[in-house]
Amino acid sequence: MRKLCVSIVTILLVSIAAQAQRVPPAVEVFGGYSYLNFDLALDPVARPGRQNANGVGLNVAGNFNHWFGVVGDFSYNTRDVADPRFDGLKFAARNLYFLAGPRLSLRRERTTAFAQVLIGAVRMRADIGSVPKFTDLAYGLGGGLDINANKRIAIRAFQVDYLPSRTTNDFTKDKVWLHNVRAQVGIVLKLGN
């Protein structure tokens, strides 16, 4: 009888310890470098082509269990672009994404892989002449990998998102799809249990 009681208590303690290891942090906060490869919705005849922009990324994820959470994702990228329509005049192209949606995570002891589907808006601005600021519907589909440094800090080895957005061409007034790609790296802080 004594061996049975010891076995049951041991199994319960091991189960509780295993379950405690599977409890994710309540909130994960990411901050880091953001690289954006984007297209400009300018004159289709004299487009400056695809551009690369640097910036910062931030996202906050709330976890409901070890595999499902909701994330709010923000990034700001800027780039000086030479516009061939105006003899190479340079202007600043700025892209601000604010997106939210579900995140699925696969958590292991050393790593966390995740995939996410986001919806929100992108605010694009070109500081040149009369080109207006505009905000358009944007989507995000992507994922990434975090490498745990300890229980409270992880390194985001990569996050890559495909970010299509639907906008109006400045000159033709036609609706066009912009197909942008964003990559991010940085630090993840894990808060709460």
ZAMARGU-4260 file (C-alpha; in steps of 0.2 Angstrom, whole numbers, plus 5000, padded with zeros to 4 digits):
<rodrens>
0) 5000/5000/5000 | 5014/5012/5004 | 5022/5009/4987 | 5006/5012/4979 | 5004/5029/4988
5) 5022/5034/4984 | 5019/5030/4966 | 5003/5040/4965 | 5011/5055/4973 | 5026/5054/4962
10) 5015/5053/4946 | 5005/5068/4952 | 5020/5078/4956 | 5028/5074/4939 | 5012/5078/4930
15) 5011/5095/4939 | 5029/5099/4935 | 5026/5094/4916 | 5010/5105/4915 | 5019/5120/4923
20) 5032/5119/4910 | 5019/5119/4896 | 5011/5135/4903 | 5016/5149/4891 | 5019/5167/4897
25) 5003/5177/4898 | 5011/5191/4887 | 5025/5191/4875 | 5032/5208/4869 | 5044/5209/4854
30) 5054/5224/4849 | 5068/5225/4835 | 5074/5229/4818 | 5062/5228/4803 | 5066/5227/4785
35) 5053/5230/4772 | 5053/5227/4753 | 5039/5237/4746 | 5031/5244/4730 | 5026/5262/4728
40) 5009/5266/4721 | 5015/5279/4709 | 5014/5283/4691 | 5015/5265/4682 | 5025/5272/4668
45) 5039/5280/4678 | 5039/5269/4694 | 5054/5269/4704 | 5052/5250/4706 | 5053/5240/4722
50) 5061/5248/4737 | 5070/5242/4753 | 5067/5251/4769 | 5073/5250/4787 | 5064/5253/4803
55) 5057/5246/4819 | 5045/5233/4823 | 5034/5230/4839 | 5021/5217/4843 | 5012/5211/4858
60) 5005/5194/4860 | 4992/5188/4873 | 4993/5169/4875 | 4977/5160/4879 | 4985/5143/4881
65) 5002/5135/4875 | 4997/5135/4856 | 4984/5149/4853 | 4986/5168/4856 | 4981/5185/4848
70) 4994/5197/4842 | 4995/5216/4839 | 5008/5220/4826 | 5016/5237/4822 | 5030/5242/4811
75) 5037/5258/4804 | 5049/5259/4789 | 5056/5273/4780 | 5067/5275/4764 | 5074/5290/4754
80) 5068/5287/4736 | 5074/5295/4720 | 5058/5299/4709 | 5062/5298/4690 | 5047/5309/4686
85) 5056/5324/4694 | 5074/5322/4688 | 5079/5310/4703 | 5072/5321/4716 | 5073/5312/4733
90) 5059/5310/4744 | 5055/5300/4760 | 5043/5285/4758 | 5036/5280/4775 | 5026/5264/4779
95) 5017/5262/4795 | 5008/5245/4798 | 4996/5242/4812 | 4989/5224/4811 | 4981/5211/4823
100) 4975/5193/4822 | 4977/5176/4829 | 4994/5167/4831 | 4997/5148/4833 | 5013/5143/4842
105) 5023/5127/4843 | 5032/5128/4860 | 5047/5118/4864 | 5060/5119/4878 | 5072/5129/4868
110) 5062/5137/4854 | 5045/5143/4849 | 5039/5143/4831 | 5024/5153/4826 | 5012/5157/4812
115) 5000/5171/4811 | 4986/5179/4800 | 4984/5197/4802 | 4972/5211/4796 | 4973/5229/4798
120) 4979/5245/4789 | 4995/5252/4782 | 4998/5271/4782 | 5009/5276/4767 | 5016/5293/4765
125) 5028/5300/4752 | 5035/5317/4756 | 5035/5325/4739 | 5024/5338/4731 | 5006/5335/4732
130) 5007/5316/4734 | 4995/5313/4749 | 4996/5302/4764 | 4984/5287/4763 | 4978/5273/4774
135) 4973/5257/4766 | 4967/5240/4771 | 4982/5228/4773 | 4984/5209/4777 | 4998/5199/4784
140) 5002/5181/4783 | 5018/5174/4790 | 5028/5167/4805 | 5044/5166/4814 | 5055/5157/4826
145) 5060/5163/4844 | 5075/5155/4853 | 5074/5155/4872 | 5088/5163/4881 | 5080/5160/4898
150) 5062/5159/4905 | 5059/5178/4902 | 5069/5182/4887 | 5070/5175/4869 | 5079/5180/4853
155) 5068/5182/4838 | 5079/5173/4825 | 5067/5178/4811 | 5049/5184/4808 | 5044/5185/4789
160) 5027/5192/4784 | 5019/5194/4767 | 5009/5210/4768 | 4998/5213/4753 | 4988/5229/4753
165) 4974/5236/4741 | 4977/5255/4737 | 4972/5267/4723 | 4985/5272/4711 | 4989/5291/4713
170) 4988/5295/4694 | 4976/5282/4686 | 4964/5281/4701 | 4963/5262/4698 | 4963/5250/4713
175) 4980/5240/4713 | 4987/5227/4725 | 5004/5231/4732 | 5014/5215/4737 | 5026/5219/4751
180) 5037/5208/4761 | 5044/5211/4779 | 5057/5203/4789 | 5061/5206/4808 | 5073/5201/4821
185) 5075/5207/4839 | 5071/5203/4857 | 5056/5195/4865 | 5051/5198/4883 | 5040/5185/4891
190) 5029/5192/4905 | 5017/5183/4917 | 5012/5165/4918
</rodrens>
